[in-house]
Amino acid sequence: MKLTGALLLLGAALLLTSEGDCGLCPVLQKKVHKFFDGTTEEYVEYLKQYNNDPLVLENAANIKKCSDRMLAEEDKTQATNFINKVTGSRSC
């Protein structure tokens, strides 16, 4: 798994250790879906509701494009399955 996938898994693990319903799980699941299955434009549009800084959005678009080029479908599927397990846990 590439760096992007590893960072995603780290973020999910940190969410699991936070214990409790912080309301992030549905947001995390939607963001992961947009990141792995959506277009760059869909992902950036989704992020705009949380941060409208042009530099942040440009960076997010670059990361999305890089992950689309570098991650295999298997990597994306594994990361998505992991996030589904996290969001399905009692901690979420």
Secondary structure, 3 states (H helix, E strand, C coil): CCHHHHHHHHHHHHHHHCCCCCCHHHHHHHHHHHHHHCCHHHHHHHHHCCCCCHHHHHHHHHHHHHHHHHCCHHHHHHHHHHHHHHHCCCCC
